[in-house]
């Protein structure tokens, strides 16, 4: 999808964050769209495919588990209320009841 299509999804003065390096290493940025809508453009490197494989291998070897709290899908509305109230200690993950 061209960047202008992504920028159209942002609210005025929104921020677009490019994760990783795009194929070819360059972005074609429509400067007038950025200026007129006040869009901020940022970037973040998340690791090369090799680094990601290495991290996943380490996590598997060391049995590293994420810090999450599983909530059932039927509890989704309460999970949102709890999120807005700042109650989660970890990241909430909604799961189908048959997988709890």
C-alpha positions, -999 to +999 in steps of 0.1 A: +000+000+000+014+034-009+023+057+021-004+082+011-030+054+018-015+048+053-013+086+060-050+089+051-058+066+081-040+089+105-057+117+124-044+152+119-010+156+136-008+118+139+025+098+138+035+072+113+062+048+125+081+027+099+092-005+115+123-020+100+139-011+067+116-013+036+125-033+006+150-012-014+159+008+016+140+040+007+106+054+012+088+078-012+073+104+011+046+128-001+060+159+017+028+181+011+007+155+028+030+155+058+030+193+060-007+200+054-019+173+079+009+178+105+019+141+102+051+131+120+073+104+105+094+082+127+113+049+124+123+020+146+145-009+139+131-042+153+160-065+143+170-083+113+154-117+104+186-134+117+184-115+150+148-124+154+156-161+149+184-158+174+161-142+200+134-168+195+159-196+198+172-181+231+137-177+244+129-214+236+162-227+251+158-207+283+120-213+284+113-176+286+076-169+289+058-136+282+042-117+311+006-119+302-028-123+318-052-144+297-088-133+296-116-151+280-133-136+249-166-134+268-148-112+293-135-087+267-158-059+277-146-061+313-110-063+301-115-030+283-129-014+315-100-028+335-075-014+309-091+020+311-089+019+349-052+009+347-057-024+364-037-048+342-004-059+358+007-074+325-005-075+289-040-088+285-044-116+259-080-125+249-083-162+242-111-185+231-127-202+262-118-237+249-081-228+250-081-216+287 
